[in-house]
Amino acid sequence: MLRGFGFEVGESGLRQAELSRTAAERARDREASEMLRDVLVAYWELWYADEALRIDRYAASLADRRLEDMKRKIELGAGAPVDALSFETRAAELEQSVLSAFSNWRQQSLQMGLKLGRNVGSSAELHAAADGVPSVPDRSRAEVLKAAVEESQTVAQQQVQLELARERAAVAGESERPRLDLEAYLQTQGLGNEEVPPALEQFGTFGAVSAHVGLVFQLPLSGARHSAQRRASEASAEAAKERLHGALLQAETEAAAELIKLEQAKQRVGLASSMAEVAERNAAAQQKRYAQGDAILLEVHEAEDELTRARLSVQRARVDAVLASIRIDHLTGQLLRRYGDAIPAKPIRSARWIHQPALSHAGRF
């Protein structure tokens, strides 16, 4: 009649269980979205490592061809043996760049295999099969920030945690309240001297029947424990409210930061593409001047190095734009909505090539 009275207290355990289940589901969604983000990021990092290795190998093969041309000229008497030293040095330097790029590709391959749940043996030589980096559409700042607050799995999880803390606060200290219970019972008893007729006589005359109706009142000596439990639960609810506020700020801040990265990356793509065009014309011009005797070999090598760096910068900027877009999709809940149905119930371990969707087209491992 006092302690635990009413549906609010009696059904609190059920409501808390439902909220705990919802919180677990939100945590599952957040983990799934983070997994998708990490896999896609690892995929495009692997793609860039593949592309960097291809560019460095092309530069090294070009240097090797020029070294072979110089050796043939020396054999024909059109050059001195000392002329080959610069080409040999150049070839050795570019071979070191290839080894470095190859090592980076192997590391990215292992990381990709780790994200896919593969062992080291089956993930040592993974390649990203996308033909190129997809174009990234422009994002509305207002829409992204709004979605980051409303659709974030982290924010949703903290909202459920706040509801759960408030539900616990509503019934906190209930076990320490004064107790007033109405109790009643009816019982029968008797021996009948181990004979049936006397026993039946006792039941028939209600001599073996007794009843009890009473009140039980229990009053704690002090309300200190009740007050302490209430204050602790209220503090937990307030802390959950602050965590939700922090999650909202963090989601909005992270989304704004990724928007800045996306904008900068797209600007870098344009600048790097222009630089690559200029570097390509400059390399061709320096090579022509060297063939005519108007330029030294060092100028040719510097122009080719600039071209290689410009090409790498273009691809790095494109990948950075894709990565920023992927992280924005994670923060706004789009990744799980887009790829959630494609998450396998069990890990795939036997397939050598796995179809992996990119942002605008499918890629394969």
C-alpha positions as CSV (number, residue, x, y, z in Angstrom):
1,M,0.0,0.0,0.0
2,L,3.0,2.3,0.3
3,R,6.3,0.7,-0.9
4,G,6.2,-0.4,-4.6
5,F,2.6,0.8,-5.0
6,G,1.2,1.4,-8.5
7,F,2.1,0.6,-12.1
8,E,4.9,3.1,-12.2
9,V,7.0,1.1,-9.8
10,G,5.6,-2.3,-10.5
11,E,6.4,-2.1,-14.3
12,S,9.6,-0.2,-13.9
13,G,11.7,-3.4,-14.3
14,L,10.0,-4.1,-17.6
15,R,10.5,-0.6,-18.9
16,Q,14.2,-0.7,-17.9
17,A,14.6,-4.0,-19.7
18,E,13.1,-2.6,-22.9
19,L,15.3,0.5,-22.7
20,S,18.3,-1.7,-22.1
21,R,17.5,-3.7,-25.2
22,T,17.1,-0.6,-27.2
23,A,20.4,0.7,-25.9
24,A,22.1,-2.5,-26.9
25,E,20.5,-2.2,-30.4
26,R,21.8,1.3,-30.7
27,A,25.3,0.2,-29.6
28,R,25.1,-2.6,-32.2
29,D,24.2,-0.1,-35.0
30,R,27.0,2.2,-33.9
31,E,29.6,-0.6,-34.0
32,A,28.2,-1.8,-37.4
33,S,28.5,1.7,-38.9
34,E,32.1,2.1,-37.5
35,M,33.0,-1.3,-39.1
36,L,31.6,-0.2,-42.4
37,R,33.5,3.1,-42.2
38,D,36.8,1.4,-41.3
39,V,36.4,-1.2,-44.2
40,L,35.7,1.5,-46.8
41,V,38.5,3.7,-45.5
42,A,40.9,0.7,-45.6
43,Y,39.7,-0.1,-49.2
44,W,40.5,3.4,-50.5
45,E,43.8,3.5,-48.7
46,L,44.6,0.2,-50.4
47,W,43.5,1.7,-53.7
48,Y,45.9,4.6,-53.2
49,A,48.7,2.3,-52.2
50,D,48.1,0.4,-55.4
51,E,48.1,3.6,-57.5
52,A,51.2,5.0,-55.8
53,L,53.0,1.7,-56.5
54,R,51.9,1.9,-60.2
55,I,53.1,5.5,-60.6
56,D,56.5,4.7,-59.0
57,R,57.0,1.6,-61.1
58,Y,56.3,3.6,-64.2
59,A,58.9,6.1,-63.3
60,A,61.4,3.4,-62.4
61,S,60.7,1.6,-65.7
62,L,61.2,4.8,-67.6
63,A,64.6,5.3,-65.9
64,D,65.6,1.7,-66.7
65,R,64.8,2.2,-70.4
66,R,66.9,5.4,-70.5
67,L,69.7,3.6,-68.8
68,E,69.6,0.8,-71.4
69,D,69.5,3.4,-74.2
70,M,72.6,5.1,-72.7
71,K,74.4,1.8,-72.5
72,R,73.7,1.1,-76.2
73,K,75.0,4.5,-77.1
74,I,78.2,3.8,-75.1
75,E,78.6,0.4,-76.9
76,L,78.2,2.2,-80.2
77,G,80.8,4.8,-79.2
78,A,78.3,7.7,-79.0
79,G,78.9,8.2,-75.3
80,A,81.5,7.8,-72.5
81,P,81.0,5.2,-69.7
82,V,80.9,8.1,-67.2
83,D,77.6,9.3,-68.9
84,A,75.8,6.1,-67.6
85,L,76.5,6.9,-63.9
86,S,73.8,9.5,-63.6
87,F,71.3,7.1,-65.2
88,E,72.4,4.3,-62.9
89,T,72.0,6.6,-59.8
90,R,68.6,7.7,-61.0
91,A,67.5,4.1,-61.6
92,A,68.7,3.1,-58.1
93,E,66.8,6.0,-56.4
94,L,63.6,5.2,-58.2
95,E,64.0,1.5,-57.3
96,Q,64.1,2.5,-53.6
97,S,60.9,4.5,-54.1
98,V,59.3,1.4,-55.6
99,L,60.4,-0.7,-52.6
100,S,58.9,1.9,-50.3
101,A,55.7,2.0,-52.2
102,F,55.6,-1.8,-52.3
103,S,56.1,-2.0,-48.5
104,N,53.2,0.5,-48.0
105,W,51.0,-1.5,-50.3
106,R,51.7,-4.7,-48.4
107,Q,50.9,-3.0,-45.1
108,Q,47.6,-1.6,-46.5
109,S,46.8,-5.1,-47.9
110,L,47.3,-6.6,-44.4
111,Q,45.1,-3.8,-42.9
112,M,42.4,-4.6,-45.5
113,G,42.6,-8.3,-44.6
114,L,42.3,-7.5,-40.9
115,K,39.1,-5.4,-41.5
116,L,37.7,-8.4,-43.5
117,G,38.5,-10.8,-40.8
118,R,41.2,-12.7,-42.8
119,N,44.4,-14.2,-41.6
120,V,47.8,-13.0,-42.7
121,G,48.2,-15.7,-45.3
122,S,45.0,-14.9,-47.2
123,S,45.4,-11.1,-47.0
124,A,49.0,-10.6,-48.1
125,E,48.2,-9.7,-51.7
126,L,44.9,-7.9,-51.8
127,H,44.3,-5.3,-54.5
128,A,41.6,-2.7,-54.9
129,A,40.0,-3.3,-58.3
130,A,38.2,0.0,-58.7
131,D,39.2,1.6,-62.0
132,G,39.3,5.1,-60.4
133,V,38.1,7.3,-57.6
134,P,34.4,8.2,-57.8
135,S,33.5,11.8,-57.8
136,V,32.2,13.2,-54.6
137,P,29.1,15.3,-54.7
138,D,28.8,18.6,-52.9
139,R,27.3,18.5,-49.4
140,S,25.0,21.1,-47.9
141,R,26.5,22.2,-44.6
142,A,23.1,22.8,-43.0
143,E,21.8,19.4,-44.0
144,V,24.9,17.5,-42.9
145,L,25.0,19.2,-39.5
146,K,21.3,18.5,-39.0
147,A,21.6,14.9,-40.0
148,A,24.7,14.5,-37.7
149,V,22.5,15.5,-34.7
150,E,19.4,13.6,-35.7
151,E,20.7,10.5,-37.3
152,S,23.9,9.8,-35.4
153,Q,24.0,6.3,-33.8
154,T,26.1,7.7,-30.9
155,V,23.6,10.4,-30.2
156,A,20.7,7.8,-30.4
157,Q,22.5,5.6,-27.9
158,Q,23.1,8.4,-25.5
159,Q,19.4,9.4,-25.8
160,V,18.3,5.9,-24.7
161,Q,20.9,5.9,-21.9
162,L,19.3,9.2,-20.6
163,E,15.8,7.7,-20.7
164,L,17.1,4.6,-18.8
165,A,18.8,6.8,-16.2
166,R,15.6,8.8,-15.8
167,E,13.5,5.6,-15.4
168,R,15.9,4.4,-12.7
169,A,15.7,7.8,-10.9
170,A,11.9,7.6,-10.9
171,V,12.0,4.5,-8.7
172,A,15.2,5.0,-6.8
173,G,15.0,4.5,-3.1
174,E,11.7,2.7,-3.3
175,S,13.1,-0.2,-1.3
176,E,13.8,2.2,1.6
177,R,10.3,3.7,1.8
178,P,8.0,3.0,4.7
179,R,6.1,-0.3,4.2
180,L,2.4,-0.8,4.8
181,D,1.1,-4.2,3.6
182,L,-2.4,-5.7,4.1
183,E,-2.1,-9.4,4.5
184,A,-4.7,-12.2,5.0
185,Y,-4.7,-15.9,4.9
186,L,-7.0,-18.9,5.6
187,Q,-5.6,-22.3,6.8
188,T,-6.9,-25.6,8.0
189,Q,-5.2,-27.9,10.4
190,G,-6.1,-30.9,12.7
191,L,-5.1,-34.5,13.4
192,G,-8.3,-36.3,14.1
193,N,-6.2,-38.8,16.2
194,E,-5.2,-40.4,13.0
195,E,-8.9,-41.4,12.4
196,V,-11.1,-40.2,9.6
197,P,-14.4,-39.5,11.4
198,P,-12.9,-37.0,14.0
199,A,-11.0,-35.2,11.2
200,L,-14.2,-34.8,9.2
201,E,-16.0,-33.6,12.3
202,Q,-13.3,-30.9,12.9
203,F,-13.6,-29.7,9.3
204,G,-17.4,-29.7,9.4
205,T,-17.6,-27.6,12.5
206,F,-14.7,-25.3,11.4
207,G,-12.7,-26.4,14.3
208,A,-9.7,-27.0,12.1
209,V,-10.1,-23.7,10.1
210,S,-8.4,-20.4,11.1
211,A,-8.2,-17.1,9.4
212,H,-6.0,-14.0,9.7
213,V,-6.3,-10.5,8.6
214,G,-3.7,-7.9,9.6
215,L,-1.5,-4.9,8.7
216,V,2.3,-5.0,8.5
217,F,4.0,-1.6,9.0
218,Q,7.7,-1.1,8.6
219,L,9.4,2.2,9.2
220,P,13.1,2.7,8.5
221,L,15.0,4.3,11.4
222,S,16.1,7.1,9.1
223,G,15.7,8.3,5.6
224,A,19.4,8.6,4.9
225,R,19.6,5.6,2.6
226,H,16.5,6.6,0.7
227,S,17.8,10.1,0.2
228,A,21.2,8.8,-0.8
229,Q,19.8,6.5,-3.4
230,R,17.6,9.3,-4.8
231,R,20.5,11.7,-5.0
232,A,22.8,9.1,-6.7
233,S,20.1,8.3,-9.3
234,E,19.4,11.9,-10.0
235,A,23.2,12.5,-10.3
236,S,23.4,9.6,-12.8
237,A,20.5,11.1,-14.8
238,E,22.2,14.5,-14.8
239,A,25.5,12.9,-16.0
240,A,23.6,11.0,-18.7
241,K,22.1,14.3,-19.8
242,E,25.5,15.9,-20.0
243,R,26.8,13.0,-22.0
244,L,24.0,13.4,-24.4
245,H,24.8,17.1,-24.7
246,G,28.5,16.2,-25.3
247,A,27.5,13.6,-27.9
248,L,25.4,16.2,-29.7
249,L,28.3,18.7,-29.7
250,Q,30.8,16.1,-30.8
251,A,28.6,14.8,-33.6
252,E,28.1,18.3,-34.9
253,T,31.8,19.3,-34.5
254,E,33.1,16.1,-36.2
255,A,30.7,16.6,-39.1
256,A,31.8,20.3,-39.5
257,A,35.4,19.2,-39.4
258,E,34.8,16.5,-42.1
259,L,33.0,19.1,-44.2
260,I,36.1,21.3,-44.0
261,K,38.3,18.3,-45.0
262,L,36.0,17.5,-47.9
263,E,36.1,21.1,-49.2
264,Q,39.8,21.3,-48.9
265,A,40.3,17.9,-50.6
266,K,38.2,18.9,-53.5
267,Q,40.1,22.2,-53.9
268,R,43.4,20.2,-53.7
269,V,42.1,18.0,-56.5
270,G,41.7,21.0,-58.8
271,L,45.0,22.5,-57.9
272,A,46.9,19.2,-58.1
273,S,45.3,18.4,-61.5
274,S,46.5,21.8,-62.8
275,M,50.0,21.2,-61.4
276,A,50.1,17.7,-63.0
277,E,49.2,19.1,-66.4
278,V,52.0,21.8,-66.1
279,A,54.5,19.2,-64.8
280,E,53.7,16.9,-67.7
281,R,54.3,19.6,-70.2
282,N,57.5,20.7,-68.4
283,A,58.8,17.1,-68.3
284,A,58.2,16.7,-72.0
285,A,59.9,20.1,-72.7
286,Q,62.9,19.3,-70.6
287,Q,63.3,15.9,-72.3
288,K,63.2,17.6,-75.7
289,R,65.7,20.2,-74.6
290,Y,68.0,17.5,-73.3
291,A,67.8,15.6,-76.6
292,Q,68.7,18.9,-78.4
293,G,71.6,19.6,-76.0
294,D,70.0,22.6,-74.4
295,A,69.4,21.1,-71.0
296,I,71.4,19.1,-68.5
297,L,70.2,15.7,-67.2
298,L,69.6,17.0,-63.7
299,E,66.9,19.4,-65.1
300,V,65.2,16.4,-66.8
301,H,65.2,14.4,-63.6
302,E,63.8,17.2,-61.5
303,A,61.0,17.7,-64.0
304,E,60.2,14.0,-63.9
305,D,60.2,14.0,-60.1
306,E,57.8,17.0,-60.1
307,L,55.5,15.1,-62.5
308,T,55.5,12.0,-60.3
309,R,54.8,14.0,-57.1
310,A,52.0,15.9,-58.9
311,R,50.4,12.6,-60.0
312,L,50.6,11.3,-56.5
313,S,49.1,14.5,-55.2
314,V,46.1,14.3,-57.5
315,Q,45.3,10.7,-56.4
316,R,45.9,11.5,-52.7
317,A,43.5,14.5,-52.9
318,R,40.9,12.4,-54.6
319,V,41.1,9.7,-52.0
320,D,41.0,12.2,-49.2
321,A,37.8,13.6,-50.6
322,V,36.3,10.1,-50.7
323,L,37.4,9.4,-47.1
324,A,35.9,12.6,-45.9
325,S,32.6,11.7,-47.6
326,I,32.7,8.3,-46.1
327,R,33.2,9.7,-42.6
328,I,30.4,12.2,-43.1
329,D,28.1,9.3,-44.1
330,H,29.1,7.5,-40.9
331,L,28.3,10.5,-38.8
332,T,25.0,11.1,-40.4
333,G,23.9,7.4,-40.3
334,Q,24.0,7.0,-44.1
335,L,26.5,4.2,-44.1
336,L,24.4,1.8,-42.1
337,R,21.3,2.7,-44.1
338,R,23.1,2.1,-47.4
339,Y,25.1,-1.0,-46.6
340,G,23.5,-2.5,-43.6
341,D,21.7,-5.2,-45.5
342,A,25.0,-6.3,-47.1
343,I,26.7,-7.1,-43.8
344,P,27.0,-10.9,-43.7
345,A,25.6,-12.8,-40.7
346,K,28.8,-14.9,-40.7
347,P,32.3,-14.0,-41.9
348,I,33.2,-14.9,-45.4
349,R,36.5,-16.8,-45.4
350,S,36.6,-19.0,-48.5
351,A,36.0,-16.5,-51.3
352,R,39.2,-15.0,-52.9
353,W,37.4,-12.1,-54.6
354,I,34.8,-10.2,-52.6
355,H,32.5,-7.6,-54.1
356,Q,32.7,-4.4,-52.1
357,P,30.4,-1.5,-53.0
358,A,32.1,1.9,-53.5
359,L,30.4,5.3,-53.2
360,S,29.0,5.3,-56.7
361,H,30.0,1.9,-58.2
362,A,31.1,-1.6,-57.1
363,G,34.7,-2.5,-56.4
364,R,36.2,-5.9,-55.8
365,F,39.0,-7.3,-53.6
